[in-house]
Amino acid sequence: MRKPNVVGVDGSESALDAVRWAARDAVLHRVPLRLISVGPKPAPDTAREVNRSDRDGWLSAAAQVATDTAPGVETTSELRAGIPYAVLVEESAQARRMVVGIRGLGERTGLPVGSTAETVAIHAKCPVVVVRGRVPEPAEASPVIVGVDGSRVGEAAAAVAFDEASARRVPLVAVHVWIDVAVEPWFAIDDDREWAEIDETERAVLAERLAGWQEKYPDVEVLRVVERDRPVRYLVEHAKHAQLIVVGSRGRGGMSGMLLGSTSRALLHTAPCPVLIARTAGL
């Protein structure tokens, strides 16, 4: 059974952007699209009946947007009762991918990302795409960006990124930023030759991390980027003209109790294009 791309629909333009992205992705990967609208539990009062009517309209509009965006996409819709983020996290257990807009209807417009999107990104049981920034046009040749750090979750990100670049027939930019991986912040090095030796070592690390995936996806052109700094700045810089950033839910330096690492969380607030947070089973 093909697991679907699942999108939360709430009548906002942000949600419709998520529907457009998820519909194209569903056709690209030949999977169904499932649209979910979540509202309060049924009650006899008129206000909530109007709310249900609104949500029926939101789902109908979203289904039409999906069809217009990706003709032939297999779409189902459902009204669910409950708290939006809780229902979406529950749905994620049976989803291929959860796709959410950056901000729901009624959430504060001054925030770079809404509470529902961030909560789903933290707690979902499957990969999550937060659709923000510049949404790519169909057949766009801009690259996929992936953050590579050598962790198990980073390995999951590399797997997803190669698959996305191959399916979209675009280059892959693999970014490895090593200052907080190889060198502790309190460890000072003044000799440029020592920095050069570390840089050479980290380039070898990146090459090793990518070797198996390049063999599996020989069609993917890979640009390797190795920098000495913090990851977010370089991921954002290289993503200015990208169609997707792929990162792990928690990096190599992340605390084991964290469900979403600092780099992934920062990208939810700053990325100039959609962000895909990959996950490894059990993490």
Backbone bond lengths (Angstrom), bond angles and torsions (degrees), N, CA, C in turn:
res aa  C-N    CA-C-N  psi(-1)  N-CA   C-N-CA  omega(-1)  CA-C   N-CA-C  phi
1 M - - - 1.468 - - 1.517 109.42 -
2 R 1.331 116.99 129.82 1.456 121.61 -178.89 1.529 110.11 -79.41
3 K 1.307 116.02 121.83 1.461 119.10 176.94 1.521 109.12 -72.35
4 P 1.338 117.64 142.84 1.458 120.20 -176.04 1.523 114.08 -89.31
5 N 1.322 114.85 161.17 1.455 120.99 160.64 1.525 106.41 -77.59
6 V 1.320 117.62 128.86 1.465 121.48 -178.37 1.522 109.34 -113.02
7 V 1.335 115.63 132.77 1.462 121.36 -178.94 1.523 109.58 -125.14
8 G 1.319 116.41 133.24 1.452 121.55 172.25 1.518 109.87 -83.72
9 V 1.345 116.44 126.93 1.470 122.20 -175.85 1.523 109.38 -116.85
10 D 1.343 116.95 127.22 1.467 119.60 -177.96 1.526 113.48 -137.06
11 G 1.322 117.30 14.96 1.459 119.86 178.17 1.508 114.80 88.52
12 S 1.322 117.94 -3.71 1.465 120.94 -179.63 1.524 110.91 -86.23
13 E 1.319 116.60 157.43 1.460 120.97 175.96 1.519 110.26 -66.81
14 S 1.323 116.12 -32.01 1.454 121.07 176.75 1.529 110.96 -60.41
15 A 1.333 116.78 -41.82 1.465 120.80 178.16 1.522 111.35 -65.56
16 L 1.322 116.96 -36.89 1.475 119.68 178.56 1.521 111.06 -68.31
17 D 1.337 117.39 -34.18 1.472 119.51 172.82 1.522 110.15 -60.68
18 A 1.335 116.19 -40.74 1.463 120.67 178.35 1.525 110.70 -64.43
19 V 1.326 116.93 -39.13 1.469 121.00 177.69 1.528 110.48 -62.74
20 R 1.313 116.67 -44.67 1.476 119.91 179.69 1.532 110.73 -59.95
21 W 1.333 115.61 -46.51 1.469 119.10 -179.20 1.524 110.29 -63.27
22 A 1.334 116.58 -46.54 1.463 120.95 -176.06 1.526 111.78 -66.87
23 A 1.332 117.20 -35.07 1.470 120.28 179.62 1.523 110.64 -66.11
24 R 1.327 117.24 -45.63 1.466 119.86 177.80 1.524 110.95 -62.57
25 D 1.327 115.65 -41.83 1.458 120.20 -179.93 1.529 110.89 -64.99
26 A 1.337 117.16 -37.75 1.465 121.15 179.51 1.530 110.96 -63.69
27 V 1.320 116.70 -43.41 1.468 120.06 178.34 1.517 110.09 -66.52
28 L 1.320 116.57 -41.64 1.461 121.55 -179.34 1.529 111.17 -59.35
29 H 1.332 116.26 -39.82 1.464 120.66 -176.64 1.529 113.43 -103.65
30 R 1.325 116.01 5.34 1.468 122.15 175.07 1.521 112.42 58.14
31 V 1.322 114.44 52.11 1.465 120.85 177.40 1.527 108.42 -128.54
32 P 1.341 117.98 161.11 1.467 120.23 177.92 1.525 111.85 -74.58
33 L 1.324 114.37 166.39 1.464 122.50 175.70 1.524 107.81 -118.71
34 R 1.309 116.20 129.58 1.471 121.51 179.78 1.521 109.13 -119.55
35 L 1.325 116.47 122.49 1.458 122.80 -179.24 1.528 109.02 -103.66
36 I 1.322 116.74 129.10 1.462 122.28 -177.85 1.518 109.45 -123.60
37 S 1.341 116.11 130.14 1.458 120.17 170.86 1.523 107.67 -119.08
38 V 1.319 116.31 128.53 1.465 121.44 -173.12 1.519 109.53 -113.92
39 G 1.319 115.31 132.09 1.453 120.21 177.57 1.511 111.05 -142.36
40 P 1.340 117.86 -176.52 1.460 120.90 -178.77 1.517 111.57 -65.20
41 K 1.324 115.99 158.79 1.459 120.02 178.81 1.526 110.11 -62.22
42 P 1.355 117.71 146.76 1.463 121.26 -176.14 1.526 112.47 -54.96
43 A 1.326 114.92 140.99 1.466 121.37 177.17 1.522 107.87 -148.61
44 P 1.318 118.33 156.82 1.468 120.95 -174.70 1.520 114.98 -74.73
45 D 1.340 117.97 -11.69 1.466 118.06 -174.28 1.526 111.04 -72.86
46 T 1.323 115.58 151.81 1.462 122.90 -173.82 1.516 112.44 -62.53
47 A 1.321 116.76 -40.54 1.469 120.01 -176.04 1.522 110.73 -56.54
48 R 1.313 116.82 -41.92 1.453 119.37 -177.50 1.527 111.15 -75.62
49 E 1.331 117.34 -28.60 1.463 119.06 174.25 1.522 110.26 -66.04
50 V 1.328 116.71 -38.24 1.461 120.18 176.15 1.524 109.27 -63.93
51 N 1.326 116.33 -40.89 1.448 120.16 178.66 1.522 110.63 -59.71
52 R 1.333 117.31 -41.66 1.463 120.77 178.37 1.523 110.06 -63.41
53 S 1.335 116.32 -41.65 1.465 119.74 178.02 1.523 110.83 -61.15
54 D 1.336 116.17 -41.58 1.467 119.96 177.30 1.523 110.57 -59.23
55 R 1.320 116.28 -45.21 1.456 120.11 -176.32 1.526 111.92 -67.35
56 D 1.343 116.99 -35.16 1.471 120.04 173.16 1.524 110.12 -58.84
57 G 1.343 115.04 -42.77 1.462 119.36 178.73 1.507 112.47 -65.99
58 W 1.328 116.75 -38.90 1.474 120.12 178.35 1.527 110.99 -62.10
59 L 1.334 116.19 -42.76 1.460 119.70 -179.71 1.526 111.54 -66.56
60 S 1.328 116.39 -40.28 1.470 119.72 178.67 1.522 110.45 -63.34
61 A 1.337 116.08 -44.14 1.470 119.90 179.29 1.519 110.82 -64.35
62 A 1.331 116.76 -41.43 1.467 120.56 -179.76 1.524 111.20 -65.33
63 A 1.351 117.21 -40.04 1.463 120.29 178.40 1.522 110.76 -63.35
64 Q 1.340 116.14 -37.76 1.462 119.44 178.41 1.525 110.99 -67.94
65 V 1.329 116.83 -40.44 1.462 121.12 176.78 1.529 110.14 -60.73
66 A 1.337 116.63 -41.94 1.466 120.53 179.63 1.522 110.77 -62.05
67 T 1.325 116.64 -44.61 1.469 121.16 -179.80 1.520 111.33 -66.29
68 D 1.335 116.63 -41.80 1.463 120.01 178.79 1.523 111.41 -65.21
69 T 1.323 116.21 -36.46 1.461 121.27 -176.79 1.523 112.01 -76.47
70 A 1.328 115.51 -41.49 1.471 120.67 -175.17 1.528 109.00 -136.39
71 P 1.328 117.52 79.41 1.461 120.37 -179.53 1.531 111.20 -52.76
72 G 1.320 115.09 134.56 1.457 119.45 179.98 1.509 114.15 95.04
73 V 1.335 117.97 -6.51 1.455 119.73 179.58 1.530 109.86 -65.92
74 E 1.302 116.12 135.96 1.474 122.65 179.93 1.522 108.17 -85.85
75 T 1.348 116.20 111.30 1.458 120.56 -170.61 1.520 112.05 -122.14
76 T 1.325 116.24 135.92 1.458 122.68 169.90 1.521 108.19 -125.97
77 S 1.338 115.97 155.17 1.463 121.15 -178.40 1.521 109.67 -134.03
78 E 1.332 115.71 150.30 1.461 119.29 178.51 1.517 110.28 -153.58
79 L 1.346 114.73 139.55 1.457 121.15 169.91 1.516 108.02 -88.43
80 R 1.321 116.65 132.82 1.457 121.22 177.26 1.525 108.93 -123.86
81 A 1.322 115.93 147.03 1.459 120.98 178.12 1.524 109.64 -103.04
82 G 1.318 115.90 137.33 1.451 119.83 178.31 1.509 112.15 144.26
83 I 1.322 115.95 -164.42 1.458 122.18 176.16 1.518 107.94 -87.42
84 P 1.340 118.90 128.60 1.472 120.60 -172.50 1.523 114.80 -50.24
85 Y 1.335 117.78 -52.46 1.472 117.91 -175.52 1.524 111.36 -65.09
86 A 1.346 117.91 -35.43 1.461 121.12 -179.01 1.526 111.35 -67.74
87 V 1.323 116.67 -41.86 1.468 120.67 179.00 1.522 110.80 -66.75
88 L 1.339 117.33 -41.85 1.460 120.29 179.95 1.526 111.50 -65.64
89 V 1.318 117.29 -38.82 1.466 119.76 176.12 1.529 110.16 -64.29
90 E 1.331 117.07 -40.11 1.466 120.63 176.30 1.528 110.81 -61.59
91 E 1.326 116.79 -43.98 1.464 121.63 179.49 1.527 111.45 -62.56
92 S 1.327 116.60 -29.15 1.463 119.99 -175.34 1.521 112.85 -63.79
93 A 1.325 117.22 -22.31 1.465 120.41 -179.52 1.526 111.92 -64.90
94 Q 1.344 116.54 -23.95 1.457 120.82 -179.26 1.531 112.23 -115.53
95 A 1.316 116.36 14.78 1.460 120.58 -176.19 1.520 111.60 -103.80
96 R 1.303 116.36 151.88 1.466 121.09 169.63 1.513 109.18 -74.78
97 R 1.326 114.69 -39.64 1.450 122.13 -173.28 1.524 108.10 -158.27
98 M 1.337 117.31 134.62 1.458 121.35 171.54 1.518 107.65 -96.68
99 V 1.331 116.64 134.94 1.458 121.35 -178.98 1.525 107.97 -125.67
100 V 1.320 116.46 123.33 1.465 121.00 -177.03 1.528 109.75 -132.28
101 G 1.331 115.13 151.36 1.453 120.47 172.10 1.517 109.77 -79.85
102 I 1.316 116.67 168.88 1.462 118.62 -175.46 1.526 112.86 -75.17
103 R 1.331 117.47 -23.07 1.460 118.23 -174.42 1.517 109.42 -153.32
104 G 1.330 117.35 127.65 1.447 121.13 -178.91 1.514 113.21 -83.07
105 L 1.330 114.86 170.54 1.455 121.11 178.42 1.522 109.43 -62.58
106 G 1.327 116.33 127.45 1.457 120.37 178.33 1.515 114.21 91.59
107 E 1.355 118.74 -12.21 1.452 119.49 177.02 1.521 109.59 -77.45
108 R 1.304 116.92 154.93 1.465 121.51 -174.75 1.519 110.85 -60.54
109 T 1.343 115.67 127.69 1.465 120.58 -176.25 1.519 112.65 -73.58
110 G 1.319 118.45 -17.10 1.456 120.04 -179.51 1.522 114.05 -78.00
111 L 1.332 117.02 -10.34 1.458 120.23 -178.09 1.524 110.52 -86.31
112 P 1.350 118.08 139.50 1.459 120.39 179.52 1.519 113.30 -68.82
113 V 1.347 117.66 -25.58 1.462 121.65 176.55 1.516 107.74 -148.60
114 G 1.335 116.46 140.15 1.450 120.59 -176.52 1.519 113.00 -79.02
115 S 1.339 115.05 165.23 1.460 120.34 -176.77 1.521 112.09 -67.42
116 T 1.332 118.06 -36.35 1.468 120.36 179.92 1.520 110.69 -65.10
117 A 1.333 116.94 -47.17 1.467 120.61 -179.86 1.524 110.69 -60.17
118 E 1.320 117.53 -44.11 1.464 120.46 -178.19 1.526 110.96 -67.71
119 T 1.323 117.31 -40.76 1.461 120.05 -179.95 1.524 111.36 -65.45
120 V 1.320 117.22 -41.68 1.468 120.69 177.12 1.528 110.20 -63.33
121 A 1.338 116.45 -42.56 1.464 120.23 179.10 1.522 111.44 -60.59
122 I 1.321 117.55 -34.81 1.463 121.68 -178.51 1.527 111.93 -76.39
123 H 1.330 116.91 -42.44 1.462 120.08 -167.11 1.529 115.45 -106.90
124 A 1.306 120.01 -7.64 1.466 121.23 -176.99 1.523 111.76 -61.67
125 K 1.323 115.83 151.12 1.463 122.61 -178.86 1.525 112.83 -91.99
126 C 1.299 117.65 -0.56 1.462 122.59 -178.86 1.528 108.33 -134.61
127 P 1.337 118.30 173.39 1.466 119.17 174.80 1.529 111.57 -57.14
128 V 1.315 116.13 146.98 1.468 122.46 -179.16 1.523 109.26 -124.11
129 V 1.326 115.94 135.79 1.464 121.25 172.84 1.524 107.68 -112.39
130 V 1.322 116.18 121.98 1.465 121.51 173.19 1.519 106.30 -102.24
131 V 1.337 115.36 114.41 1.463 121.01 -174.97 1.518 108.75 -87.67
132 R 1.312 115.55 109.67 1.448 121.45 -177.53 1.527 108.90 -143.17
133 G 1.320 116.60 168.39 1.459 120.54 176.09 1.517 112.58 64.84
134 R 1.307 114.86 -145.15 1.463 121.82 -177.94 1.522 109.91 -78.16
135 V 1.337 116.18 117.43 1.467 120.81 178.53 1.522 108.11 -90.01
136 P 1.338 118.64 123.92 1.463 121.30 -174.21 1.524 113.19 -65.46
137 E 1.305 115.46 148.58 1.462 122.15 174.94 1.527 109.18 -81.45
138 P 1.350 117.18 158.86 1.466 119.51 177.54 1.526 111.35 -57.73
139 A 1.317 115.95 143.35 1.471 123.83 176.94 1.523 112.64 63.64
140 E 1.326 118.09 16.20 1.461 120.69 177.27 1.527 110.09 -67.59
141 A 1.326 115.88 138.91 1.467 120.40 -174.83 1.522 113.28 -95.56
142 S 1.316 118.29 8.36 1.468 120.06 -179.90 1.530 109.81 -66.40
143 P 1.333 117.46 151.79 1.468 120.35 -169.58 1.520 114.52 -78.24
144 V 1.321 113.77 167.73 1.461 122.93 166.81 1.528 106.67 -96.41
145 I 1.338 116.42 139.31 1.470 122.30 178.37 1.522 108.33 -109.14
146 V 1.330 117.09 138.81 1.459 120.17 175.34 1.522 109.95 -133.39
147 G 1.328 115.73 137.45 1.455 121.00 172.80 1.522 109.45 -89.88
148 V 1.324 117.20 124.79 1.470 122.53 -176.66 1.522 109.32 -116.06
149 D 1.348 117.17 123.44 1.466 118.92 -179.05 1.527 113.59 -133.45
150 G 1.321 118.22 -1.42 1.457 120.32 176.11 1.514 115.48 88.64
151 S 1.328 118.78 -1.86 1.464 121.02 178.33 1.525 110.33 -81.50
152 R 1.352 116.81 169.85 1.470 120.12 176.36 1.516 110.80 -61.47
153 V 1.330 116.97 -41.99 1.457 120.27 179.10 1.527 109.77 -68.49
154 G 1.350 116.67 -35.81 1.457 119.90 175.98 1.520 111.50 -63.22
155 E 1.327 116.29 -34.06 1.463 120.64 176.34 1.529 110.45 -64.08
156 A 1.321 116.47 -40.03 1.463 120.75 176.49 1.524 110.72 -62.68
157 A 1.330 116.85 -39.53 1.462 120.88 178.30 1.526 110.59 -63.85
158 A 1.328 117.49 -41.97 1.464 120.84 178.99 1.525 110.48 -62.58
159 A 1.326 117.07 -41.83 1.462 120.98 179.72 1.526 110.93 -60.50
160 V 1.326 116.42 -47.19 1.464 120.94 179.86 1.527 110.77 -65.14
161 A 1.325 116.75 -43.10 1.461 120.60 -176.06 1.529 111.94 -64.26
162 F 1.331 117.43 -43.45 1.463 119.89 177.49 1.526 110.73 -62.72
163 D 1.325 116.28 -41.52 1.463 119.98 179.05 1.524 111.10 -63.17
164 E 1.341 116.74 -41.91 1.467 120.05 179.43 1.523 111.32 -66.44
165 A 1.323 117.30 -44.48 1.467 120.00 179.78 1.516 111.03 -62.75
166 S 1.332 117.13 -39.77 1.464 121.16 179.21 1.518 110.85 -65.85
167 A 1.331 116.65 -46.94 1.464 120.20 -178.68 1.524 111.98 -64.11
168 R 1.333 116.39 -35.53 1.462 120.90 -178.11 1.529 112.61 -88.61
169 R 1.355 115.89 -9.69 1.462 122.15 179.74 1.525 111.41 59.19
170 V 1.322 114.02 49.30 1.466 120.65 179.90 1.526 108.82 -130.78
171 P 1.335 117.62 163.23 1.471 120.23 176.56 1.525 111.74 -68.90
172 L 1.327 114.74 161.29 1.455 122.34 176.13 1.526 108.48 -119.00
173 V 1.326 116.21 128.39 1.462 121.51 175.26 1.522 107.81 -104.03
174 A 1.327 116.59 113.50 1.467 122.18 -179.09 1.524 108.92 -98.11
175 V 1.317 116.62 115.00 1.462 122.52 -175.10 1.529 109.27 -106.62
176 H 1.332 115.35 121.74 1.466 121.70 177.69 1.526 107.72 -122.51
177 V 1.319 115.59 111.58 1.463 121.37 -179.46 1.518 107.40 -111.58
178 W 1.340 115.70 122.05 1.454 118.05 -163.68 1.518 117.83 -110.97
179 I 1.302 120.34 -0.57 1.461 119.71 -174.62 1.531 112.40 -60.59
180 D 1.359 118.01 -37.69 1.458 119.41 -178.78 1.520 111.90 -98.33
181 V 1.344 116.39 12.06 1.455 121.05 175.58 1.518 109.98 -107.45
182 A 1.346 116.99 -50.14 1.463 121.07 -173.13 1.519 113.19 -95.90
183 V 1.344 116.69 -24.75 1.461 119.66 -173.59 1.515 109.30 -128.86
184 E 1.322 116.68 123.49 1.455 120.01 177.12 1.527 109.36 -68.29
185 P 1.338 118.32 145.82 1.456 120.82 -173.96 1.524 114.59 -60.44
186 W 1.350 117.74 -25.15 1.460 118.95 -179.49 1.534 112.64 -89.54
187 F 1.345 117.12 -0.18 1.455 120.50 -177.38 1.527 108.96 -94.85
188 A 1.318 117.05 104.39 1.459 121.23 -174.07 1.523 111.21 -91.62
189 I 1.335 114.48 136.90 1.458 121.13 175.83 1.522 107.40 -125.84
190 D 1.312 116.11 125.88 1.458 119.92 -179.15 1.526 112.31 -102.63
191 D 1.289 117.37 -20.79 1.460 121.94 -174.59 1.534 109.44 -84.24
192 D 1.348 116.49 120.38 1.464 120.74 179.92 1.525 111.88 -60.93
193 R 1.350 115.87 -30.23 1.460 118.49 -179.89 1.525 110.68 -65.57
194 E 1.334 116.60 -36.01 1.462 119.44 178.03 1.522 110.98 -67.62
195 W 1.335 116.73 -41.26 1.467 120.07 175.63 1.522 109.82 -60.62
196 A 1.317 117.46 -41.35 1.462 121.10 -179.23 1.522 110.92 -63.58
197 E 1.336 116.20 -39.20 1.458 119.37 179.22 1.527 111.20 -66.29
198 I 1.340 116.47 -40.54 1.467 119.98 177.34 1.521 110.26 -64.43
199 D 1.335 115.55 -42.44 1.461 119.78 179.67 1.532 110.61 -60.23
200 E 1.309 117.15 -43.51 1.464 121.22 179.29 1.534 110.51 -62.78
201 T 1.312 116.18 -40.83 1.463 120.50 177.79 1.522 111.24 -62.18
202 E 1.328 115.98 -43.62 1.462 119.82 -178.97 1.531 112.19 -68.17
203 R 1.319 117.51 -32.09 1.467 120.29 174.55 1.528 110.33 -65.03
204 A 1.317 115.46 -37.42 1.468 119.61 176.83 1.533 110.39 -66.91
205 V 1.333 116.39 -38.34 1.461 121.03 177.43 1.526 110.17 -60.95
206 L 1.324 116.79 -46.36 1.458 120.36 179.89 1.524 110.93 -62.52
207 A 1.323 116.87 -44.71 1.464 120.45 179.08 1.525 111.26 -58.33
208 E 1.342 115.52 -41.02 1.461 119.81 179.41 1.526 111.20 -66.01
209 R 1.341 116.77 -41.54 1.466 121.08 -179.65 1.530 111.64 -63.68
210 L 1.321 116.99 -31.89 1.460 120.90 -175.37 1.524 113.65 -91.20
211 A 1.325 117.11 -18.94 1.466 120.88 -170.74 1.526 113.06 -54.43
212 G 1.316 117.01 -50.79 1.461 120.15 -178.15 1.515 112.65 -62.87
213 W 1.329 116.27 -38.98 1.459 119.91 -179.06 1.525 111.17 -71.22
214 Q 1.320 117.54 -35.75 1.462 119.37 177.56 1.524 111.34 -67.00
215 E 1.319 116.86 -32.23 1.468 119.65 174.98 1.531 110.68 -67.40
216 K 1.325 116.63 -38.59 1.461 121.20 -179.29 1.527 111.52 -73.27
217 Y 1.335 116.84 -31.95 1.471 121.55 -178.53 1.527 109.56 -123.10
218 P 1.340 117.99 70.85 1.466 119.91 -177.04 1.525 112.76 -67.20
219 D 1.321 117.08 -15.37 1.465 120.96 -179.77 1.520 112.78 -78.48
220 V 1.335 117.95 -13.09 1.463 121.00 -174.73 1.525 110.46 -90.69
221 E 1.313 115.69 122.11 1.465 121.62 174.06 1.526 108.54 -79.35
222 V 1.328 117.37 126.63 1.459 121.31 -174.93 1.522 110.88 -116.33
223 L 1.328 115.92 128.10 1.459 122.74 172.40 1.522 107.12 -106.09
224 R 1.326 116.94 122.16 1.463 121.42 -178.66 1.527 110.39 -96.31
225 V 1.326 115.12 132.27 1.462 121.50 178.50 1.523 108.39 -125.29
226 V 1.322 117.27 120.26 1.461 122.20 177.07 1.523 107.53 -120.51
227 E 1.319 116.21 124.04 1.459 121.08 -176.90 1.521 110.37 -134.61
228 R 1.335 115.86 156.66 1.460 123.01 176.24 1.528 108.18 -106.85
229 D 1.314 115.52 96.50 1.462 119.31 -177.96 1.523 108.19 -177.93
230 R 1.328 116.14 -156.75 1.453 122.48 174.54 1.522 109.57 -96.67
231 P 1.344 118.47 145.27 1.462 120.27 -171.65 1.516 115.90 -62.46
232 V 1.334 118.54 -40.82 1.464 120.29 -169.55 1.518 112.07 -58.57
233 R 1.338 116.99 -44.67 1.459 120.09 -175.66 1.523 111.44 -58.67
234 Y 1.331 117.01 -44.67 1.460 119.60 -176.77 1.526 112.00 -76.39
235 L 1.317 117.87 -34.06 1.453 119.85 175.98 1.535 110.31 -63.79
236 V 1.315 116.54 -44.08 1.470 120.41 178.41 1.526 110.84 -65.32
237 E 1.328 116.74 -42.74 1.462 120.36 -179.35 1.528 111.38 -60.31
238 H 1.325 117.02 -46.53 1.460 120.29 -178.95 1.528 112.47 -74.88
239 A 1.322 117.39 -16.74 1.465 120.76 -178.91 1.518 113.75 -88.99
240 K 1.324 117.98 -1.34 1.467 119.92 -178.16 1.516 112.50 -57.72
241 H 1.322 116.02 -31.98 1.463 119.87 179.83 1.525 110.77 -120.54
242 A 1.342 116.47 25.27 1.461 121.48 -179.65 1.526 110.48 -97.88
243 Q 1.336 115.86 166.26 1.462 118.90 175.91 1.520 113.06 -103.88
244 L 1.352 117.02 -10.46 1.454 119.92 -178.56 1.524 109.71 -166.51
245 I 1.341 116.20 137.94 1.469 121.86 169.48 1.518 107.32 -107.83
246 V 1.331 116.72 133.16 1.461 121.64 176.13 1.527 108.54 -117.22
247 V 1.321 115.60 126.55 1.466 120.76 177.68 1.516 109.09 -137.89
248 G 1.331 115.89 160.54 1.455 120.31 173.16 1.517 110.66 -77.95
249 S 1.321 116.22 160.80 1.468 119.16 -179.74 1.527 111.88 -70.78
250 R 1.341 115.61 -25.67 1.463 118.75 178.36 1.518 108.27 -149.24
251 G 1.305 117.08 130.10 1.453 121.35 -175.71 1.514 113.48 -81.70
252 R 1.318 114.77 -179.11 1.462 121.87 -177.08 1.529 112.06 -60.81
253 G 1.334 115.81 -34.59 1.460 118.82 -178.82 1.508 114.01 -90.82
254 G 1.365 117.69 1.69 1.451 120.25 -176.46 1.518 113.22 -72.11
255 M 1.331 116.45 150.25 1.450 121.46 178.08 1.526 109.28 -71.17
256 S 1.318 116.96 141.31 1.466 121.33 -174.26 1.521 112.84 -61.80
257 G 1.312 118.45 -25.02 1.453 120.44 179.88 1.515 114.29 -83.89
258 M 1.314 117.59 -8.00 1.459 121.13 -177.54 1.515 110.31 -81.65
259 L 1.338 116.69 135.18 1.455 120.85 177.53 1.521 111.84 -89.64
260 L 1.325 116.84 -19.63 1.453 121.03 177.10 1.520 107.88 -143.63
261 G 1.335 116.25 123.33 1.448 120.60 -176.91 1.514 113.26 -74.35
262 S 1.314 115.93 168.73 1.460 121.39 -175.96 1.528 112.32 -64.58
263 T 1.329 117.30 -37.50 1.471 119.83 -179.90 1.522 110.54 -65.89
264 S 1.336 116.74 -48.06 1.464 120.54 -179.60 1.521 111.01 -61.74
265 R 1.323 116.07 -43.28 1.469 119.69 179.96 1.527 111.07 -64.19
266 A 1.330 117.15 -41.94 1.463 120.11 179.94 1.521 111.41 -63.04
267 L 1.333 116.63 -37.91 1.466 119.79 -179.93 1.526 112.08 -65.90
268 L 1.329 117.29 -30.27 1.466 119.74 176.14 1.523 111.11 -59.91
269 H 1.336 116.51 -27.73 1.463 121.69 -176.51 1.526 113.23 -97.95
270 T 1.330 118.23 -17.29 1.467 119.53 -169.92 1.526 115.04 -127.95
271 A 1.310 118.84 -14.60 1.473 120.40 -173.12 1.527 111.59 -63.02
272 P 1.333 116.98 141.91 1.467 120.42 179.47 1.525 113.74 -88.55
273 C 1.347 117.78 6.30 1.453 121.94 -179.79 1.537 107.64 -152.39
274 P 1.328 118.32 174.09 1.474 119.85 178.83 1.535 112.42 -56.46
275 V 1.350 114.74 146.26 1.467 122.27 -178.94 1.524 108.72 -117.83
276 L 1.332 115.71 128.50 1.474 121.15 175.69 1.520 108.10 -108.35
277 I 1.325 116.71 121.22 1.453 122.08 178.47 1.521 108.16 -101.24
278 A 1.338 115.52 111.06 1.464 120.79 -178.00 1.528 109.92 -85.27
279 R 1.313 115.72 157.06 1.464 120.46 179.80 1.516 110.24 -137.43
280 T 1.331 115.07 149.64 1.453 122.86 172.01 1.513 108.36 -106.03
281 A 1.326 117.49 139.18 1.456 121.62 -179.43 1.521 109.83 -53.08
282 G 1.335 114.56 131.03 1.460 119.60 178.09 1.506 114.09 90.14
283 L 1.366 117.43 -5.15 1.471 119.75 179.39 1.520 109.84 -117.64
